[in-house]
């Protein structure tokens, strides 16, 4: 089982029924997110992950209002879709022992792992099946130049600042652990578990861990820009297959399908309990593996949000 503990990510991809979210490998296909005040979509990973950023410029004069939108590529294939939560596949169920084991490995990873690292954990208590948990943390950047250097070679645009004088604040970048990119054979995995079990026994501890490398296989990046107390988040997620966002039926929102510089996108406006306008985002796919989303947390207008997105469409 591969797990990651990060508060920002849990806000994006957190299932309230399990103690933590599995974020890599096959588990991505079962991942959902409860979006709270800032992120309110329930999200499912297919072969990638997603959450997106936006576009801009000349929006078509007429827009199509949709309840649950879908974005398609030039071949007519869906690359991003929104569906009601009640249509989502059943979530995996965890036993009480699994819940306790997962929680312990989560807490240990939070305490012991530095940023941008991964490890395989073996937890002694509540582990009758001798399972291991892979945990990892994102790289954290406070300097945009360092972030740009880390992402070199990827077709992802990283800006120093956004329209409206929003300055780069920080970013977190998540990569797949190597054992998810190149999964070990069952006997090799069992041997690792036994090795770690013996280490824990010899040390007298109730756990053991083995560091592993992170690959260069991007899961997602989230960059935050601020102007005073106002915030804009730009998220880029690598997603080879259709990305499905499941929205809780209790969440009130409006969506518009708009075209910006020839690019189809979804503009989402959340409504508060009184039916008043709340936070907004714009989502689109770059025609390839990357889906983008810009989320605003500063009560900006639709036009202002589109203007921010415009810079990501410009070639220079």
N, C-alpha and C positions, 0 to 999 in steps of 0.2 A: 504494500500500500504506500502510495506516495502522497505526502502531505506537505502543506506549507502554512506557516503562521505569519500573517502580516495584517495589521489592523486595517489598513487602507484596502487591501485586497479582500478582506473578509466583508468589508462594507459593500464591495462590488459583487463578490461571489460567496455568499454565505447562506447555508441552508439551516434554518432554525431547529431542525429536527435531529441534526447530528452535531457532534462536538467540534468538528472541523471540516474543511473542504479539501477533497482530493483534487489536485490541480494538474496532474500530468498523465500521460499515457492513456490507457483505456478509460481511466477515471474521468478524464475530461468530458467524455460523452455523457456523464451523469451529473455534471456540475450545474448547479443553479445558484442564483444570487437573489438575495432579498435586498432591494434597493430601499434605503430608508429616506430620511429627509433629503439627502443629496443624491442617492442612487436608488431608484425605485423599481427597476426592472428585475424580474426573476429571469436569470440567464441560464442557458444550457450550452455547454461546449459540444461540438460535434467532433471534428478532427482538429480543430483549432480552438481558439477562444475569441472573444470579441468584446467589444464595447467600442465606441468609435469616435471619430472626431468629425469635422464638418466641412462645409464648402462655402461658396459664397457668390458673389457678384450678381449678375443679372438673373434674378429669379423670374421664372415665367409669370406673366401677369395673372393667369388663372391657375389656381391650384386645385388638386383633387383631395378632398377630405376623406380620410379613411379611418376606420376604427382599428384595424390590425393591418399594418402595412407590410409590403414586401418589396425588396429591391432585386432587380435582375441584371445579369450581365448582357453583353451584346448577343450572346447565343440564346437568350431567353431563359437561362437557368437562374433559379433563385440563389442569391448569395447572402441575403439577410432577410429575415422574416420575423414578425411579431405575432405571437399567438396568446390566447388566454391560458392562464395557469392550469385550468382544469383539463386542458388537452395534453399536458406534459406527461411523459412516461412515468411510471411509478419510481419513487426513490428507493435506493437500496436500504435495507433495514440493518441496523447495527445491534448486536447483543449488548447486554450490560457490561460484559467483560471487554468487548471491543471498544465500547465508549470510554471506559476507564483507561484502557491501554493507549488509545489514541490521544486522550487528554494528557496523559503523562508524557508521551513523546512530544506532543505539541509544546508543553511547558519547558521540557528539557531543551528543545531546539531553540526556543525563544531565549533561553538563558545562556546556552553554550555556543550557538552558531554565530559567527560574525556575518556581516552583510556580504552578499555575493558568494555564498558557500552552501554546501550540501553534505549530508551524512546519512548513513543507514543506521537506524536505532533498533536495538533489541531490548524490549521491556520484559522483565522477568515476571512481575505480577500480572494476573489476568491475561495470560497468554498460553492457554493450553495447546494451541495449534502451532506454537513456535513461529509466529509471524514476525516479520521485520517491517518497519515503517521508514520510508525515505522522506526526509525533511529537507527543505531548502529555504533560503532567504534571498530576496532580490538584491541586486546591486543598487546602491543609493548614491545619487549625484546631487551635489549642490552647486556645481559649476557646469554651465552649459557646454563649454568647450570639451570637458572631459566626457560628458554624455555623448557629444557628437563623435568623439574619437572612438568610444565604445561601440557605437552603432554604425561605424564606417563600413561601407559595402552593402548596407541594406537600403532599399529604396524608401527611406522614411525621412520626411522633412522635419528638421528640428529648428525652431526659431528662438532667437535671443529674447524677443519681446512680441507681444500681440497688440493689435489695434486697440487704442484706448490707453496706451502706456502701461499695459500689464507686463511686469518684468518676470523673467524666469526665476522660480523659487527653488524647486527641487524636482527630482524625478526618481522613479523606481522602475527597474527593468528586470523582468523575470525570464529566466532561461530554464529549459528542461535539464534535469540531471542526466548524466551519461547513462545510467542504468535504465532510463526510460527510452532514450534514443536507441540504445543497443541492449535490449533486455537479456539478462542472463538466462541460461538454460535452467530448468527446474532443479536439477541436481546441484548446480552451482549455487543457486539461490538458497537451497537447503543447507549446503555446506557453509555458506556465509552466516546463516542463522545459528548454526551449531557452534561455529567459531566464536561468534559474539556471545552466545549463551555461556560458553566456557569462560570467556574473559570476564563476564559479569560475576560468575561464580567465584573465580579466583580472586577478584578484586573485592569481593564482599559487597558489591553494589547491586542495586536492583535494576541496573541497565548497563548496556555497553553501546558504544558507537564507533563507526568506521567512516572517516571522511571520504567523500567521492567528489569527482570533478563535475562542474556544470558544463554543459555543452554550449555550442553557439546557436542552438535551436531556440529562437525567440518564442516566448509565450505571449507576453504583452508588455507594453511600456505605458506608464502614466506620468505625464509631466504636469506640474502645477505652476500657474502664473498668477501673480498677485499685484493688485494696486490698492495699497492700504489694507483694509479688511475685506475687500472684494476679491473673489477668486474665480478662475477659469481652469478647468482640467481638460487636458487633451490626452486621449487614450488611443493607442494604436495596438491592434491585436492581429496576430498572424492566424489566418483561418483558411484552410484549403477547401473545406466543404461549406455547405450552407450553415450559417450561424442563426440559431433560433433564440430569440428573447421571449421568455414567457412572463406575461404581466399578470399580477394578481388582479382578479376581477373587482376587488374592492378599491383599487386605485383608479382615480378619475383622471383621464387625460384625453387630449386631442392630438391627432396626427394629420399632417399634410404631406402629400407627395409633391415635391417641388423639383424643378430642374435648374441647376446652377452651372453656367458655362458648359452646357450640354451634358452635365452629369446628373443622374437621377439620385435623389436623396430623400430622407424622411426627416421632417421637422416635428419635434414632439414638444407639446406644451402640457405640463402637469397642472392640475387644479387642486386647490386646497379644499378643506372640508366645507368651506362656505361657497365653493364654486368659483373662487377667484383665481386669477392666473398665478401660477407658481413658477418653478424652475423650468428651464428649457434645454433641449439639446438638439444637435443635428448629427445624423448618421449617414455615412456613405461608404461604398467600397471602391477601391482604386482600380478595379477591373482585374485585379489579381488576387494575391493571397492576403492582402491587408485591408482590414476594415477600420474605419476611423470614427471617433465621436468627440464632439466638443460639448462639454457640460458647463453651464454658467450657474454661478451661485451668488449673483450680484444684482438681480432684478433688472438685467439689461433687456432691451427690446429685441424682437426677432431680427430687425434690420442690423442692429449692432452685433448680434451673434453671427449673422451671415457675413458681415464685414470682417470679423475675426477669422472666419473660416476661409475667406477669400485668399488670404496669404498662402494657404496650403495648396491652392490650385495654381498659383503663379509659378512659372518655370524658374524664375530667378529668386 
